Structure formats: structure tokens, C-alpha cells
């Protein structure tokens, strides 16, 4: 794990890592994985939810063969659906 962020209602935990190109969302109440959000980031170094919890932003270093418009760092944003644990 390289970083994490709690949603504003503290019900969801977003976790970024140094070795995968995804951010994983967890339901804090049940400790179950909700979903995995794919990204072109090789290293996720920062995560933040919007104040209303409907958006998640990740920042980090891009994959080696991807040319980002502003160098090797990039910001990715997701609009989140209502989150429920995976079955």
C-alpha cells in the first residue's frame, strides 16, 4: 500500500499501491472489497474523495510506455456509482 483515503462518510476506504495499476475500494463496515478501479498509473501516490463522496481522484506516476501530457505524473478522476460490496 502506498496511500489510502476514507470517503467523507467513512464507509469506504480507497487503497492505492506501488505495484498495480488499480485503486481498490473497500466497504469499511463489512471489510469486503467493493471494486477495483483500473488506471494507467504505475504508482498511485495520492488519493482524495470529493466532499460529497461521488468522485475519487488519484495521482501518481504513469506506466513507462505511456506519454503523459505533463511528464511522468498524472491525475485520474472517477465518478463513483453507489458502492456495495462484491458478492
Backbone torsions as a table, in degrees:
resi	resn	phi	psi	omega
1	UNK	NA	132.4	177.4
2	UNK	-108.6	-25.4	178.5
3	UNK	-162.8	163.1	176.6
4	UNK	-153.4	161.5	177.3
5	UNK	-150.1	139.1	173.9
6	UNK	-92.8	143.4	174.7
7	UNK	-66.5	161.3	-178.6
8	UNK	-57.3	-30.3	178.3
9	UNK	-89.6	3.7	178.6
10	UNK	61.9	18.9	-179.4
11	UNK	-95.2	-17.4	-177.4
12	UNK	-127.5	137.3	176.7
13	UNK	-115.6	124.0	175.0
14	UNK	-98.5	133.0	-177.7
15	UNK	-126.9	126.9	175.5
16	UNK	-110.8	153.0	-177.7
17	UNK	-130.5	169.8	177.8
18	UNK	-88.7	-12.4	-170.7
19	UNK	-122.6	6.7	176.2
20	UNK	-132.4	163.0	178.1
21	UNK	-105.4	51.2	179.4
22	UNK	-150.0	158.1	170.9
23	UNK	-114.5	130.6	-177.5
24	UNK	-104.6	133.6	176.9
25	UNK	-104.6	135.3	-178.4
26	UNK	-122.1	141.7	172.3
27	UNK	-82.8	115.4	-175.2
28	UNK	-66.5	-36.4	-177.6
29	UNK	-65.6	-38.4	-174.6
30	UNK	-106.1	-9.3	-175.1
31	UNK	60.9	27.1	178.6
32	UNK	-103.7	145.8	176.2
33	UNK	-70.8	129.9	179.8
34	UNK	-89.5	-49.7	-178.5
35	UNK	-169.2	169.0	176.5
36	UNK	-121.9	126.2	-179.1
37	UNK	-101.0	115.6	-178.9
38	UNK	-74.3	146.3	178.1
39	UNK	-149.8	164.1	176.2
40	UNK	-91.5	11.5	178.1
41	UNK	-81.2	131.3	176.3
42	UNK	-80.6	-40.4	179.2
43	UNK	-126.7	116.4	175.2
44	UNK	-88.3	118.5	-175.4
45	UNK	-110.2	-12.3	179.2
46	UNK	-155.0	143.6	177.6
47	UNK	-135.6	146.3	175.7
48	UNK	-155.2	138.2	173.1
49	UNK	-91.7	151.8	171.1
50	UNK	-69.2	164.1	-176.9
51	UNK	-60.3	-27.6	179.6
52	UNK	-97.4	0.1	175.9
53	UNK	77.5	8.6	-177.7
54	UNK	-91.8	-9.8	-179.9
55	UNK	-132.6	148.4	176.7
56	UNK	-129.7	134.9	179.7
57	UNK	-119.2	135.3	175.7
58	UNK	-123.7	143.0	175.9
59	UNK	-127.1	147.4	178.7
60	UNK	173.9	-169.1	-178.4
61	UNK	-91.0	138.1	-178.5
62	UNK	-81.3	165.5	176.2
63	UNK	-61.0	153.2	-175.5
64	UNK	-58.2	-35.9	-176.2
65	UNK	-93.5	3.3	179.6
66	UNK	-99.2	128.4	179.7
67	UNK	-99.2	106.6	178.8
68	UNK	-78.5	150.9	-178.4
69	UNK	-63.6	-23.2	-177.2
70	UNK	-122.5	42.2	179.8
71	UNK	93.4	-150.2	-174.3
72	UNK	-91.4	-0.6	178.5
73	UNK	-104.0	149.5	-178.2
74	UNK	-153.2	157.4	174.9
75	UNK	-116.6	134.4	179.1
76	UNK	-120.4	139.0	179.9
77	UNK	-127.6	139.5	175.4
78	UNK	-122.4	142.3	166.9
79	UNK	-93.1	120.9	-171.9
80	UNK	-90.5	135.3	171.1
81	UNK	-76.9	168.2	172.3
82	UNK	-55.5	133.3	-173.0
83	UNK	-98.0	131.0	172.9
84	UNK	-136.7	148.9	-177.8
85	UNK	-59.8	146.6	174.7
86	UNK	-66.7	145.3	178.2
87	UNK	-86.2	NA	NA
